[in-house]
Amino acid sequence: MEFFMILDPGFDLTLRPMKYPIFYEMYKNGIKNTWTVDEVDFSTDLVDLHSKMTESEKHLIRRLVAFFATGDSIVGNNLVLNLYKHVNSPEGRMYLSRQLYEEALHVQFYLTLLDNYIPNPDERAEAFAAVENIPSIKKKADFCYKWIDSINELTELNTIEDRRRFLMNLICFATCVEGLFFYAAFAYVYFLRSKGLLAGLASGTNWVFRDESMHMAFAIEVVKTARKEEPELFNQQMEDMVVQMLEDAIECEMEFAHDVLNLGVAGLSAKDMRQYLEYCADQRLESLNIAPRYNVKNPFIFMELQDMQELANFFERRVSAYQTGVSGAVAFDEAF
């Protein structure tokens, strides 16, 4: 039987004996984490938007939903165009198929969110065109496109440099896009929830958050597997590039933070958001066995509580929150 490593060109189809069972377990865990957009109740959110939120909070949420409108579409496009064809593991491709479904579900969630939050068709169209007409969102999109374009012409990973370029794309979308851009967005949502606002958005975000955490875990496991099979892939230059990429992502996200907070949101500051992003970046670096860069604490208490709250709620609300019952151990140990 021919022996394939995970970044070798081609499509290994052999599921027995299973070479990467961890990816199959991730696929099954993804199936257990099934939810639908119809389960999200936005009715109280509309009351909050019309009668409880300040103008600065409304500006924050308009910018946030504009980012959400296209963020997961970009992730899904990269998955189809660049990731699926280069992960030479049938179990890994099973998980990526599940992830693609989840990205489509997230797009549906944010589409429904916009339809509820922004009834005016012209305003909705503007939100969906945010990557062209809102500079702080365009900057994040351009960051994503830069890394998508960096491997667009790669049809096979034949050289060590090809494999490094692919891994940089994979690391970018796991640590910077899903691990920073979306985690910052989640922080804004949970900040508003801590003030008793937008419960529907927060409940849907709980499910998206679990999905994104699993997407990151899968990508990091692919990186670790490739590194184990080919230790020479990671040299100092590669590690330096990852650190620089995270620094660039933080600057992109901080431009968005200044935009989101430019009217002044009581209880939330750009300084704290930067510290939170630096905290998240260190978590991502450590997951890649790279030394932390910032060594700061999480400034957001409401995010520290998130994993504990959701673990409790998970068991309390399993029937209503999930269409597929979950058995076995469940752990939400992703560091914030």
Secondary structure, 3 states (H helix, E strand, C coil): CCCCCCCCCCCCCCCCCCCCHHHHHHHHHHHHCCCCHHHCCCHHHHHHHHHCCCHHHHHHHHHHHHHHHHHHHHHHHHHHHHHCCCCCCHHHHHHHHHHHHHHHHHHHHHHHHHHHHCCCHHHHHHHHCHHHHCHHHHHHHHHHHHHHHCCCCCCCCCCHHHHHHHHHHHHHHHHHHHHHHHHHHHHHHHHHHHCCCCHHHHHHHHHHHHHHHHHHHHHHHHHHHHHHHCHHHCCHHHHHHHHHHHHHHHHHHHHHHHHHCCCCECCECHHHHHHHHHHHHHHHHHHCCCCCCCCCCCCCHHHHCHHHHHHHHHHHCHHHHCCCCCCCCCCCCCCC
